[in-house]
Amino acid sequence: MAAPAVESFAVAALRSVMVRVRQAAERSGARAENVRVVAVSKTKPVSLIRDVYDAGHRRFGENYAQEFVEKAPQLPEDIEWHFVGHLQSNKAKMLLSAVPNLAMVEGVDNEKIANHLDRAVSSLGRNPLKVLVQVNTSGEVSKSGVEPANCLELVKYVKSRCPNLEFSGLMTIGMPDYTSTPANFKVMFFSQCQGMKMNHLVHCEV
């Protein structure tokens, strides 16, 4: 009897988030429909993801490659999957093979993983894969991401040397203390302004 209550709470939480997104968009003058919310479902059971899916949500993210490849085949094919965070290069092809509806990798932080993803996409004959370059804006050694000073160089590498990848923006994970987060995002904004044209600018918070 406990499981349905947990799933109902997840749906209610999603609806609350979507309301806050609309309100934030209105305050900033943006169009709410242009804001894309990815529900990160790591460690959550397939039944809970299905519950949120049945409520109308279609974008989900996973952090752990092995868990991802086990869960994705059990869920509808029209889900837009995102891999969020650091991906080991030796798992790139496995992930792309097991999750054909993987829409984006949010966590390219070095040339090695970019090359592995590029070759995997080519060998599988699938459409170009959207990627976000992860920037370590907080300087924490526990977090992945390219140093802000090297961000533009990595972006140029992805755009010029990885024809099977579609550079779609930057992502970061702010510090846990929310009061410090705006400083992290200011670093992201500065990086964005260094001659980069992008479709997405993604801010992730812990």
C-alpha positions as CSV (number, residue, x, y, z in Angstrom):
1,M,0.0,0.0,0.0
2,A,3.0,2.3,0.5
3,A,4.1,2.4,-3.2
4,P,1.1,4.2,-4.6
5,A,1.4,7.0,-2.0
6,V,5.1,7.6,-3.0
7,E,4.2,7.7,-6.7
8,S,1.3,10.1,-6.1
9,F,3.7,12.3,-4.1
10,A,6.1,12.3,-7.1
11,V,3.4,13.5,-9.5
12,A,2.3,16.2,-7.0
13,A,5.9,17.3,-6.7
14,L,6.3,17.6,-10.5
15,R,3.1,19.7,-10.8
16,S,4.5,22.0,-8.0
17,V,7.7,22.4,-9.9
18,M,6.0,23.1,-13.2
19,V,3.9,25.9,-11.5
20,R,7.1,27.4,-10.1
21,V,8.7,27.3,-13.5
22,R,5.8,29.1,-15.1
23,Q,5.9,31.8,-12.4
24,A,9.6,32.2,-12.8
25,A,9.2,32.5,-16.6
26,E,6.5,35.1,-16.2
27,R,8.7,37.2,-13.8
28,S,11.6,37.1,-16.3
29,G,9.6,37.8,-19.3
30,A,10.4,34.4,-20.9
31,R,7.9,32.0,-22.5
32,A,7.1,29.2,-20.0
33,E,6.7,26.7,-22.9
34,N,10.4,27.2,-23.9
35,V,11.6,26.0,-20.5
36,R,12.3,22.3,-20.5
37,V,12.2,20.4,-17.2
38,V,14.1,17.1,-17.0
39,A,13.0,14.9,-14.1
40,V,16.1,13.2,-12.8
41,S,15.0,9.7,-11.9
42,K,18.3,8.1,-10.6
43,T,17.7,5.4,-8.0
44,K,14.0,5.6,-8.5
45,P,12.0,2.5,-9.5
46,V,10.6,2.0,-12.9
47,S,7.1,2.1,-11.4
48,L,7.5,5.6,-10.1
49,I,8.9,6.8,-13.4
50,R,5.9,5.3,-15.2
51,D,3.6,7.1,-12.8
52,V,5.1,10.4,-13.7
53,Y,5.1,9.5,-17.3
54,D,1.4,8.7,-17.1
55,A,0.8,12.1,-15.7
56,G,2.1,13.5,-19.0
57,H,5.9,14.2,-18.4
58,R,8.2,13.0,-21.1
59,R,11.8,14.2,-20.2
60,F,13.8,12.1,-17.7
61,G,17.4,12.0,-16.7
62,E,19.7,9.3,-15.3
63,N,23.1,9.6,-13.7
64,Y,24.3,6.0,-13.5
65,A,25.0,4.2,-16.8
66,Q,24.4,0.7,-15.6
67,E,21.1,1.6,-13.9
68,F,20.1,3.6,-17.0
69,V,20.6,0.7,-19.5
70,E,18.5,-1.6,-17.2
71,K,15.6,0.8,-16.7
72,A,15.2,2.5,-20.1
73,P,14.1,-0.6,-22.1
74,Q,11.3,-1.2,-19.6
75,L,9.7,2.2,-20.3
76,P,8.0,3.8,-23.3
77,E,10.1,4.6,-26.4
78,D,8.8,8.2,-26.6
79,I,10.6,9.2,-23.5
80,E,13.3,11.9,-24.1
81,W,16.2,10.5,-22.1
82,H,19.1,12.6,-20.8
83,F,22.3,11.4,-19.2
84,V,23.3,13.9,-16.6
85,G,26.8,14.1,-15.1
86,H,30.1,12.5,-15.8
87,L,30.1,9.5,-18.1
88,Q,33.0,7.1,-18.3
89,S,34.4,6.9,-21.8
90,N,34.3,3.1,-21.9
91,K,30.6,3.2,-21.3
92,A,29.6,5.6,-24.1
93,K,28.9,3.0,-26.8
94,M,27.1,0.7,-24.3
95,L,24.8,3.5,-23.3
96,L,24.0,4.7,-26.8
97,S,23.4,1.1,-27.9
98,A,21.0,0.3,-25.0
99,V,19.1,3.6,-25.1
100,P,18.3,4.5,-28.7
101,N,16.1,7.4,-27.5
102,L,18.9,9.1,-25.6
103,A,18.4,12.7,-26.6
104,M,21.3,14.4,-24.8
105,V,24.4,13.9,-22.7
106,E,24.7,16.6,-20.1
107,G,28.3,16.2,-18.9
108,V,31.0,16.4,-21.6
109,D,33.9,17.6,-19.7
110,N,37.0,16.5,-21.7
111,E,38.0,15.7,-25.3
112,K,38.3,12.0,-24.5
113,I,34.6,11.5,-23.7
114,A,33.7,13.7,-26.7
115,N,35.7,11.5,-29.0
116,H,34.1,8.3,-27.6
117,L,30.6,9.6,-27.9
118,D,31.3,10.9,-31.5
119,R,32.7,7.5,-32.6
120,A,29.8,5.6,-30.9
121,V,27.2,7.7,-32.7
122,S,29.0,7.2,-36.0
123,S,29.3,3.4,-35.6
124,L,25.6,3.1,-34.6
125,G,24.4,5.2,-37.5
126,R,22.1,7.3,-35.4
127,N,21.3,11.0,-35.7
128,P,23.8,13.5,-34.1
129,L,23.7,13.4,-30.3
130,K,23.0,16.7,-28.4
131,V,25.6,17.4,-25.7
132,L,26.2,20.0,-23.0
133,V,29.7,20.9,-21.9
134,Q,29.9,20.7,-18.1
135,V,31.7,23.5,-16.4
136,N,33.0,23.3,-12.8
137,T,32.0,26.8,-11.8
138,S,32.4,26.1,-8.0
139,G,36.0,24.9,-8.2
140,E,35.1,21.8,-6.0
141,V,37.4,18.8,-6.6
142,S,34.5,16.5,-5.9
143,K,32.6,17.7,-9.0
144,S,33.3,17.0,-12.6
145,G,33.6,19.7,-15.3
146,V,36.1,21.6,-17.3
147,E,37.7,24.6,-15.7
148,P,36.0,27.9,-16.8
149,A,39.2,29.1,-18.4
150,N,39.3,26.0,-20.6
151,C,35.5,26.0,-21.5
152,L,35.7,27.8,-24.8
153,E,38.5,25.5,-26.0
154,L,36.5,22.4,-25.3
155,V,33.4,23.8,-26.9
156,K,35.4,24.6,-30.1
157,Y,36.8,21.1,-30.1
158,V,33.3,19.5,-29.9
159,K,32.0,21.8,-32.7
160,S,35.0,21.4,-35.0
161,R,36.2,17.8,-34.4
162,C,33.1,15.9,-33.4
163,P,30.7,16.0,-36.4
164,N,28.3,13.5,-34.8
165,L,27.8,15.6,-31.7
166,E,25.6,18.7,-31.6
167,F,26.9,21.2,-29.1
168,S,23.7,22.6,-27.3
169,G,25.0,24.6,-24.4
170,L,26.7,24.6,-21.0
171,M,25.7,23.0,-17.7
172,T,27.0,23.3,-14.2
173,I,26.2,22.1,-10.7
174,G,26.1,25.0,-8.2
175,M,27.4,24.7,-4.6
176,P,25.0,23.3,-2.0
177,D,24.7,26.6,-0.2
178,Y,22.1,28.4,-2.3
179,T,23.5,31.9,-1.4
180,S,26.6,31.0,-3.3
181,T,24.9,29.7,-6.3
182,P,24.4,33.0,-8.1
183,A,28.2,33.4,-8.2
184,N,28.5,30.0,-9.9
185,F,25.9,31.1,-12.5
186,K,27.6,34.4,-13.1
187,V,30.7,32.4,-14.2
188,M,28.4,30.4,-16.6
189,F,27.1,33.7,-18.0
190,F,30.6,35.0,-18.5
191,S,31.5,31.7,-20.3
192,Q,28.4,32.0,-22.5
193,C,29.4,35.5,-23.6
194,Q,32.8,34.4,-24.9
195,G,31.7,34.2,-28.5
196,M,29.5,31.1,-28.2
197,K,26.2,30.8,-29.8
198,M,24.1,28.1,-28.1
199,N,20.6,26.7,-28.1
200,H,20.5,25.9,-24.4
201,L,22.0,27.2,-21.2
202,V,21.3,24.8,-18.4
203,H,21.8,25.5,-14.7
204,C,21.8,22.6,-12.4
205,E,21.6,22.9,-8.6
206,V,22.5,20.3,-6.0
